[in-house]
């Protein structure tokens, strides 16, 4: 935990300075409007605190961020925390459902491994290779063209009202977002199961006369699924911070889209708020994965 | 996301996988400062006929918008909120200055002002400083209460306060006073007499705010004043029903608007639609209007029998220019700049970069701005022989395909443009090819929009910048002037010509419009001879509609819904 805190502080310091040293601050675009005078731009800089030395800005930001105050968004004129929280719910919905989609990779991987060399295995391998090769944004656009324009079944945006309406809007972006996780799970699980199937203790179990189903359930899956725990932790940042490309393509009003907007407009309070949350989620995910791994695999604990 | 974010913010532009969205440097969005006719008739024509008071049945108008929604619905936004989405939203709920939400409205058919909330054009005092308006007696807020003179006074008093951060405060400060001598009269006095165009724009800034709702509440704090984000009482033809910032806005029509009730009962704006997706939404019927259809979808839309494509070149169209940094030794020579201009074919460029959707532009005034354009300036059409002769005349030598300066060094240039603009990327590639024919090695460089603006506008660190201007006002004093006078706010080229400065000064103070036109003609001639910027072309505006949307007619402005035009649109069920 101590290491995680240090890591968080170091990363956020780096992010803060990188973001602020990027050419073209939030006021850069305003200069191009002849109606906005140079004096007004200076007033804005003072209002945003950008006229202070960078170190002072950083120390002030750290002091406030420690109290979860990330300042006021330049363009929303509201606390950055409120702006981010407004977008968190759509992102959580999308992230969690994409998590469910990704987990479908586990049974697919098991089936592929148990049916090694047969049609089912070939099909799973073909699909996972295709899904890896296809860019996410292209897949998203294709889904929109086919499932929205041609059939009209799954409109983009966020659905409100009945659960059916909600599902109609979210299912396509969630599937597209979860696809890379699904592929990863399927490949890891397939590989893990195949490795485990060749272990001596599996052969011993079979020699003892256990049925195939019991062998797989008791001896293969328990061991083959261990790496999946690590992957589950790694997905946490995606669930919390949104998926930029997916949200952009599907006009999903989540944190990813907000982040893109904040990065483009140099809305530092929002940008740093999202990055802090993402960094925290990444470190927390890794920590949970480590702890979880120890819980499911006693060998790690003893080591 | 974190690592990616740092990349986005710190390095270049949008992620490679995200299709580009055009960004432009624009003049002030069209609000109040727009030109008007040469003379002020004390009793001008009354407001045009209002739409039917008994609207025919119509479905909802659904716009797939390429960008964000406005982050505020404040009637007097600050500079960070003064965006095109704000203008669009303000037109719906506050009427807007191009609609009927101010004393006057700018008529985008006639390119002149007409009365809106005033019964007639203002009476003007002999010294040209005091403008007297008579208010219509049928003005109502959305709650049915009458619009009072005190609502104007309240708005003026609040917006004039520096701590209330109104974006056009500097213009309000040109107003000496606002008085309400009797129950339906407003007198606005300017500190100094101004040309008619500018004066009417100034006095027309003030639009009312419902004092009964806003009085005693914060003008700037969204937490303390919910009216800022969700106004409960509005003036325009629509009120807000649902406003989800990142998602969609829904407006419903009102029958209290004095110019009539809209035929469409509801307008929905779907936010943040990716360009290709916006068009797909139109095809699927989810939306029935795409404003500013990207050229990539133009051909398909034109061929689609279900889609009605409206295309026109507005008088205030966006236009593209090649800006030369005149502080660079090579580009400081007028003959060199002229040679570079002669290397370009506008028609080829329009085909290459804009799929033919633009018209050539030869000066800092758009060709369609009939009010101020000078059609007799040098055009600099493609002429490579002349370009080479000019370079030779300037002391450069073409040797082994390379242009060599007097000191023996090969000439190299860098062309800079914002990566968010795909057409400007194509222009850069075209220039690279054409300048190569003159022996000039060109490096093309793109930056994300803020970084580009910082490098060009603030640091002036570039050789050639590909810029886009336009939109907003037609008056040269309110846009191009800032680009061309010495040390002007948008003067990125370092251009300085005392004669041009003096002429702009004279034009800004000339009360006779015909004489002003002569002055601007002269400036256009001078600037084109000096050529700090090579003006390329004005872009066509393209909107796409479902065939179900009826009553839409392009005007001379860059928006179809200006002037309350939206009131007469309808959508077949």
Interface residues (C-beta under 8 A of the other chain):
Chain A: X11 X15 X18 X19 X21 X22 X23 X24 X25 X26 X28 X29 X30 X31 X32 X33 X34 X35 X36 X37 X38 X40 X41 X44 X74 X75 X76 X77 X78 X86 X87 X135 X136 X137 X141 X144 X145 X148 X149 X150 X152 X155 X156 X157 X158 X237 X238 X241 X242 X243 X244 X245 X248 X249 X250 X251 X253 X254 X256 X257 X258 X259 X260 X261 X263 X264 X265 X266 X271 X274 X275 X278 X279 X282
Chain B: X1 X2 X4 X5 X6 X8 X9 X10 X14 X15 X17 X18 X19 X25 X26 X27 X28 X68 X71 X72 X78 X79 X80 X81 X82 X167 X168 X169 X170 X171 X220 X222 X223 X244 X245 X246 X247 X248 X270 X271 X272 X273 X274 X276 X277 X280 X281 X283 X284 X285 X286 X447 X448 X449 X450 X451 X452 X453 X454 X455 X457 X458 X478 X479 X481 X482 X489 X490
